[in-house]
Amino acid sequence: MHDKRVALVTGANQGVGLHLAKQLVAHGVTVFVGSRNAERGEAAAKAIGPGAIALQLDVTDRASIAAAAERIRSEIGRLDLLVNNAAISNTGKAPGTSVEDYARTTRASVVNLDEMRAVWETNVFGVLAVTQAMLPLLRLSTDARIVNVSSGVGSLAANADPAFPWRSIFGPVYPASKTALNAVTLALMIELEATGIKVNLVSPGFTKTNLNGYAGTESVEDGSREVVRVALLGPDGPSGTFTLWENQTIRW
C-alpha cells in the first residue's frame, strides 16, 4: 500500500500546474505530472525530482484519459487529490495580440464557433471527462479532494456588475468556458456533498503564464498561492468553496 498522499495534476508541465506539482512534492505528496506532450511531462517530472511521476494525459482524448486512470490504478491503487488545471485560452490568436484585442474578435455576435468549441473541449468537457475517469480511484481514498482551477473572469455575478474591471472582455470563448466550468464544478459539489469526496474551485488570478501570453500581472508563485493552499487542505478542510488568494471568496 502506498502510504503517501497521491495526486494527479493535469497540465503540470508548465505554469501554475508545474509550480503546484513542485509544492505538493515538497510537502511529501506523490504527484502524477499530467502532460499532453509526453516528453515535456518527462522533463517536468525530472526537474521536480523524486516524488514526481510523468503521466501522458490529453484531456481531450478519451483513450489517453482511460490509459492514465488505468496506470494510476495499477501502480498505486487509488487517488487522493485530483487537480484539474489544464486549460487553453484560444487556438488561433496571433502572437502579440492583446487580451483586449482578442476579446473584440470573439464577441458573441462574431465569434468563430469552432474556436469556441475547441476551448470548451479542453476547459469544460476535458475537466469532466478526467473527473469521471478518476472518480472510482478517488472513492478508494479516505481523504479525497477535487480542485478545479478556474478564473474570476467566469463569474456571472462579477460580470453583471458594471464596476467589474474585466467585464469588457467577457465573451463566449475563454471567460464563458470558465463560467461553464464553474457550473460543472457546482454540480459535482452538490452530487458529492454526501460522500467523503470534497470539491473546491480556485482562481490563480491574472498570472503570467503561457495561457495569456505572459501578459498577466502576477508571478506564477503569487498566483499559485491559493491553488497550493487549497490542494494541501487536510481532511477537516472545507468543500464547496470558490476562492482567490488567501481564502478570498469569489462571487459565483
C-alpha positions in Angstrom: 0.0 0.0 0.0 1.3 3.4 -1.0 1.4 5.4 2.3 1.9 8.9 0.8 -0.9 11.1 -0.4 -1.2 10.7 -4.2 -2.2 13.5 -6.5 -2.8 14.0 -10.2 -2.3 17.5 -11.6 -3.3 18.0 -15.3 -1.4 20.4 -17.4 1.5 20.2 -14.9 4.4 20.6 -17.3 4.3 24.4 -17.1 2.9 27.4 -15.4 0.6 27.1 -12.4 0.4 23.3 -12.8 4.2 22.9 -12.6 4.5 25.2 -9.6 1.7 23.3 -7.8 3.3 19.9 -8.6 6.6 21.2 -7.1 4.9 22.4 -4.0 2.9 19.2 -3.5 6.1 17.1 -3.8 7.9 19.4 -1.3 5.0 18.6 1.1 5.5 14.8 0.7 2.8 14.2 -1.9 3.4 11.7 -4.7 2.4 13.6 -7.9 1.4 12.3 -11.3 2.6 15.1 -13.6 -0.1 15.2 -16.3 1.1 16.5 -19.6 -0.4 16.2 -23.1 3.1 16.1 -24.5 4.9 13.1 -23.0 8.4 14.5 -23.5 7.6 17.7 -21.8 6.0 15.8 -18.9 9.1 13.7 -18.5 11.2 16.8 -18.4 9.0 18.5 -15.9 8.9 15.4 -13.6 12.7 15.1 -13.8 13.1 18.8 -12.9 10.8 18.4 -9.9 12.7 15.3 -8.7 11.7 12.2 -6.6 8.0 12.0 -5.9 7.0 13.3 -9.4 5.8 10.8 -12.0 5.3 11.8 -15.6 1.9 10.8 -17.0 0.9 11.4 -20.6 -2.6 12.8 -20.4 -4.5 14.6 -23.1 -7.8 15.8 -21.5 -9.5 15.9 -24.9 -8.6 12.3 -25.7 -10.7 9.6 -24.1 -8.2 6.8 -24.8 -5.4 8.9 -23.1 -7.6 9.6 -20.1 -8.5 5.9 -19.7 -4.9 4.9 -20.0 -3.9 7.4 -17.4 -6.6 6.2 -15.0 -5.5 2.6 -15.5 -1.9 3.4 -14.9 -2.7 5.1 -11.6 -4.9 2.2 -10.6 -2.3 -0.4 -11.4 0.7 1.4 -9.9 -0.9 3.0 -6.8 -4.4 1.6 -6.5 -6.1 4.9 -5.5 -6.1 8.7 -5.9 -6.3 11.2 -3.1 -6.2 14.5 -4.9 -7.2 15.5 -8.4 -6.3 19.0 -9.6 -7.9 19.8 -13.0 -5.6 22.6 -14.1 -5.1 22.0 -17.8 -6.7 24.8 -19.9 -6.3 26.8 -23.0 -7.4 30.4 -23.7 -7.6 30.2 -27.5 -6.4 28.3 -30.6 -5.9 31.0 -33.2 -4.8 34.2 -31.5 -1.9 35.8 -33.4 1.3 36.3 -31.4 1.4 39.7 -29.8 -2.4 40.1 -29.8 -3.5 41.7 -26.6 -6.2 40.1 -24.4 -8.5 43.1 -25.2 -8.0 42.9 -29.0 -8.7 39.1 -28.9 -11.8 39.8 -26.9 -13.1 42.2 -29.6 -12.7 39.5 -32.3 -14.6 36.9 -30.2 -17.7 38.8 -29.2 -20.8 36.7 -29.1 -22.1 38.3 -32.3 -19.0 37.3 -34.4 -17.2 34.5 -32.6 -15.9 31.6 -34.6 -17.8 28.6 -33.2 -15.0 26.2 -34.0 -12.7 28.3 -31.8 -15.3 28.3 -29.0 -15.8 24.6 -29.3 -12.1 23.9 -29.2 -11.5 25.9 -26.0 -14.6 24.4 -24.3 -13.4 20.9 -25.2 -10.4 21.4 -23.0 -11.7 23.7 -20.3 -15.1 22.2 -19.7 -15.6 18.7 -21.3 -12.0 17.7 -20.7 -12.3 18.5 -17.0 -15.5 16.5 -16.6 -14.1 13.6 -18.6 -11.0 13.4 -16.4 -13.0 13.7 -13.3 -15.4 10.9 -14.3 -12.4 8.6 -15.1 -10.7 9.4 -11.8 -13.8 9.2 -9.5 -13.5 5.4 -9.0 -9.9 5.9 -7.7 -10.9 8.9 -5.6 -13.7 6.8 -4.0 -11.0 4.4 -2.7 -9.3 7.3 -0.7 -10.1 8.1 2.9 -9.3 11.8 2.2 -10.3 12.6 -1.4 -10.4 16.1 -2.9 -11.1 17.5 -6.3 -9.7 21.0 -7.1 -10.7 22.7 -10.3 -8.7 25.7 -11.4 -11.0 28.3 -12.8 -10.9 32.1 -13.1 -12.7 35.1 -11.7 -13.5 36.3 -15.3 -16.0 33.5 -15.5 -18.1 34.8 -12.5 -21.6 35.7 -13.6 -22.1 37.8 -10.5 -18.9 39.8 -11.2 -19.6 40.4 -14.8 -23.1 41.5 -14.2 -21.6 44.4 -12.1 -20.7 47.4 -14.4 -17.8 48.2 -12.0 -16.1 44.9 -12.5 -12.7 45.8 -14.2 -12.7 42.7 -16.5 -16.3 43.0 -17.6 -15.4 44.4 -21.1 -13.6 41.2 -22.1 -16.3 38.7 -21.1 -17.1 36.6 -24.1 -18.1 33.1 -25.3 -14.6 31.6 -25.6 -12.3 31.6 -22.5 -14.4 33.6 -20.0 -17.6 31.7 -20.7 -15.8 28.4 -20.7 -14.8 29.2 -17.1 -18.4 30.1 -16.3 -19.4 26.6 -17.6 -16.6 25.0 -15.6 -17.9 26.8 -12.5 -21.4 25.3 -13.2 -20.0 21.8 -13.7 -18.0 22.1 -10.5 -21.1 23.2 -8.6 -22.9 20.2 -10.0 -20.1 18.0 -8.7 -20.1 19.8 -5.3 -23.8 19.1 -5.0 -23.6 15.4 -6.1 -20.6 14.6 -3.9 -21.5 16.6 -0.8 -23.0 13.5 0.9 -19.8 11.5 0.2 -16.3 11.8 1.6 -15.1 13.5 -1.6 -14.6 17.2 -1.3 -14.7 19.7 -4.2 -13.2 23.1 -4.4 -12.9 25.8 -7.1 -9.9 28.1 -7.2 -8.7 31.0 -9.3 -5.0 31.8 -9.6 -5.7 35.3 -10.6 -4.2 37.0 -13.7 -0.9 35.1 -13.6 2.0 35.4 -16.0 1.7 32.1 -17.9 1.6 30.8 -21.5 -2.2 30.9 -21.2 -2.3 34.6 -21.5 0.9 35.1 -23.5 2.7 36.1 -20.2 0.6 39.3 -20.1 -0.5 38.6 -16.5 0.2 40.9 -13.6 1.1 38.3 -11.0 4.0 35.9 -10.8 3.4 32.2 -11.0 4.4 31.9 -7.4 2.0 34.5 -6.2 -0.8 33.5 -8.5 -0.5 29.8 -7.4 -0.7 30.5 -3.7 -4.4 29.8 -3.3 -4.2 26.8 -5.6 -1.4 25.3 -3.4 -3.3 26.2 -0.2 -6.5 24.5 -1.2 -4.7 21.5 -2.7 -3.0 20.9 0.6 -6.1 21.2 2.7 -6.5 18.3 5.1 -9.5 16.1 5.9 -11.0 18.8 8.0 -10.7 21.4 5.3 -13.9 22.8 3.6 -15.7 21.7 0.5 -17.8 23.8 -1.9 -15.7 26.9 -1.9 -14.7 29.3 -4.8 -11.7 31.3 -3.7 -8.8 33.5 -4.8 -5.6 34.5 -3.0 -5.7 34.0 0.8 -9.1 32.3 1.0 -10.9 35.3 -0.5 -14.4 34.2 -1.7 -15.2 34.8 -5.4 -18.8 35.5 -6.3 -20.4 32.8 -8.5 
